[in-house]
Amino acid sequence: MPRYYFDLRNDDACRFDDAGLVLAGVEAAQEEATRALAELSQGILVGERRKVLAIEVRDEAKQALFELKLVLHATSRR
C-alpha cells in the first residue's frame, strides 16, 4: 500500500509531514485529510474572525496530489 504525506497550512504557517501514513489509496487519503481538517477546525476561531486551514497531500514520491482547504469566517449579526 502507498504512503501519503499530509502537510498542514494554517494561514501563513506550514507544517510538513515527514512520516506520512500508509493508506489503501487516494480515496482513503482524501477521507483522512477531510477528517483531519474537521478535527483541526474545532475551537480555532476563538478571538478571530477568519481562519484558513489547508492540507496538501503528497504521494510517496513527495509529489502534490491534491489540496483540501477549509475557510472559517465569523460574521456578526449585530
C-alpha positions in Angstrom: 0.0 0.0 0.0 1.2 3.5 -0.8 2.3 6.2 1.8 0.8 9.6 1.7 2.1 12.8 3.4 -0.2 15.5 4.8 1.2 19.0 5.0 -0.8 21.4 7.1 -1.1 25.2 6.4 -2.7 27.4 9.0 -2.9 30.9 7.3 0.8 31.6 6.7 2.3 28.9 8.9 3.2 25.5 7.3 4.0 22.2 9.0 5.4 19.5 6.7 4.6 15.8 7.3 7.9 13.8 7.3 6.3 10.5 8.5 3.2 10.1 6.3 0.5 7.4 6.6 0.2 4.1 4.7 -3.3 4.0 3.2 -5.2 2.0 0.7 -5.3 4.7 -2.0 -6.2 8.2 -2.9 -9.8 8.0 -1.7 -8.6 6.9 1.7 -6.1 9.8 1.7 -9.0 12.2 0.9 -11.0 10.8 3.8 -8.1 11.2 6.2 -7.5 14.8 5.1 -11.1 15.6 5.5 -11.2 14.1 9.0 -8.1 15.9 10.0 -9.4 19.3 8.8 -12.7 18.8 10.7 -10.7 18.0 13.8 -8.3 20.9 13.4 -11.2 23.4 12.9 -12.6 22.8 16.4 -12.2 25.9 18.5 -9.8 27.6 16.1 -11.8 30.9 15.6 -11.5 31.9 19.3 -10.7 35.6 19.2 -10.5 35.7 15.4 -13.0 36.4 12.6 -11.4 34.4 9.7 -9.1 31.4 9.5 -7.9 29.4 6.5 -6.8 25.8 7.1 -5.4 23.6 4.3 -3.9 20.2 3.9 -1.8 19.3 0.9 -1.5 15.6 0.3 1.7 14.3 -1.4 2.4 10.8 -2.7 5.4 8.5 -2.0 7.5 10.5 -4.5 6.5 13.6 -2.4 4.6 15.0 -5.4 1.5 17.0 -4.7 -1.7 15.1 -5.4 -4.4 17.5 -4.1 -5.2 20.1 -1.5 -8.2 20.4 0.7 -9.0 23.9 2.1 -11.3 25.0 4.8 -12.2 28.7 5.3 -13.8 29.6 8.6 -15.4 33.0 8.7 -17.4 34.5 11.6 -19.8 37.3 10.8 -21.6 39.4 13.4 -25.4 39.8 13.1 -25.5 42.8 15.4 
